Amino acid sequence: MPIGTYNHPLLGEVTFRTRQPIWVRGDHITFIDGFDPATEVTEVTIPQLRNIPGSNRGKLGFHRKAHAQIQMVFADIERLDLMRFVRTCAGSFNARLRKPTSGALSKLPSNHSFGLAIDLNADDGSLGDSVAPVAPVFEALGFKWGKDFNDPMHFEVDEFIEDPESVSAHLAAIMR
């Protein structure tokens, strides 16, 4: 099985191996060193996702350092009356290689592998572009939007915010 190393910008250097004997796009990976999903990725409850298909009734595996961030994102989305734009959840934690929308092979772990990403409205026919109205909330709370790399369903933690504060009042004023 191929072995790779990656210097993650938030978590440092990790070593992993793939499941298949050759590099395969999106292949599942196992971490060998530098990251332990069993302790770093824990369940977070997001009440706003309870009835959203694919969200495991609002219980997602997410990096423990980002629990408060992801909870604040969805609390603010709800406060701004934007939950109607979140129709499905295609998941968060999934230890695998990246799957570029171009179809190219990547030998780097996806941020889903670290519990640092979530995909919304993947099945909308436009790679999740219908979730665009909630993107400013994610971005204001330390997430990067995948629209920048042709993956609009995807949001990933760009920086950890230990005690995130609501951004709904600020965004509501801008949206008026």
Secondary structure, DSSP 8 states (H G I E B T S, - for coil): --EEEEEETTTEEEEEEESSSS--TT-BEEEEES--HHHHEEEEE-GGGTTSTTSGGGEEEEEGGGHHHHHHHHHHHHHTT-GGG---EEES---BB---TT-----SB-GGGGT-EEEESTTSSSTTGGGGGGHHHHHHTTEEEGGGGT-TTEEEESS--SS----HHHHHHHH-
